[in-house]
Amino acid sequence: MNKQTIVGVIGAGTMGSGIAQVASASGHSVKIYDNSKAVLILARQNLVSSVDRLVGKQKISGEEGESIKGKIEWVNDLAKFADCGLVIEAIVENLDIKQKLFSELENIVGDDCILASNTSSLSITSIAAACRKPERVIGIHFFNPATLMPLVEIIKGLTTTSETESKTKKLIDSWNKTTVLAKDTPGFIVNRVARPYYGESIRIYEEGIADFATIDWALKEKGGFKMGPFELMDMIGNDVNYTVTETVWKQFFYDPRYKPSLTQKRLFEAGRFGKKSGQGYYDYSENVVVPEPKRDHTLAEKIFHRVIAMLINEAADALYYGVASKEDIDLAMTKGVNYPKGLLKWCDEIGAEKILSILSQLKEDYSEERYRPGVLLKKMVKEKKKFYS
């Protein structure tokens, strides 16, 4: 695949439009499809505004802006994808719907066309199972907004060939993206490893240890995170965040480590999705007084160490089970969710012994499998090793 490859994008929502803009800016002719003409019209208007803003800010020239807009064709018929070399779907997170779509696409595209899913948590192997040529199906997981976030996870399913993986990686690398290779396991790298940032923070709140504002402040103050977990969930959307949490939990056969919280489920049920709905963990109405955190540094240290220990344990487990290399795990967390440091490097700084001690104490206090220390973390302590020498 090269710049002559025509790229098809299915789904003209925020993610699909962003992917289309990235591909077009990298020199490809792009066809973007949606089954709703109204969505296509709105998406086109938003993309034009986005590109025009870049021109206005002198991030790109007027000529480049016109080229990006001119290379995108907005279509309402999947048959238009017949000449595409790569098709990326960015539609609803529903396995049945994705399988039906991929099966339909195989009757339209050529034998050499790579079929990709932008899924954040569904199995690539399961999606590919609906295809006659499952070897050409792969995961290409962009992060929102696709035009700004540098990370893309490339996920090889059980039936995906190494040739499909290498071709895909080479192409996405040429789009000036940072790519990491991930095994086809629930949540891949980022959506698996990041779960405790949300889950353990909610648990701390549910236990009455601290309120949302204090937990957010503690993790920014002591950990250097750009956004606290409750701010971040409200920005992502509690509908999206809860659905990913529930999906990962179910796909891990209800492992208690990934168990969703009732607090977030109730927000989800009430339609309090965060910024986009006007209310989530915080109230985004006009003139609402922003809650002040309790600036207790001893409490903040406890909150930070509890959350970071859970995050590091998850990263170490991902490495142990071959989800990705240590470099790619750390890169994914810094580039995909803006963590201030890679978690495995962070473990080396804090000390695996301290992390194991925190987890062991939590396991003793709660008698829950949620807090079980991973095999690799225990091995590192026993052998006095670091992840990076």
Buried (B, 14 or more C-beta within 10 A) or exposed (E): BEEEBBBBBBBBBBBBBBBBBBBBBBBBBBBBBBEEEEBBEBBBEBBBEBBEEBBEEEEBEEEBBEBBBEBBBBBEEBEBBEBBBBBBBBBEBEBEEBBEBBBEBBEBBEEEBBBBBBBBBBBBBBBBBBBEBBBBBBBBBBBBBBBEBEBBBBBBBEBBBEEBBEBBBEBBEBBEBBBBBBBBBBBBBBBBBBBBBBBBBBBBBEEEBBBBBBBBBBBBBBBEBEBBBBBBBBBBBBBBBBBBBBBBBBBBEEBEBBBBBEBBBEBBEEEBBBBBBBBBBBEBEEEEEEBEBBEBEEBBEBBBBBBBBBBBBBBBBBBEBEBBEBBBBBBBBBBBBBBEBBBBBBBBEBEBEBBBBBBBEBBEEEEEEBBBBBEBBBEBBEEEEEBEE
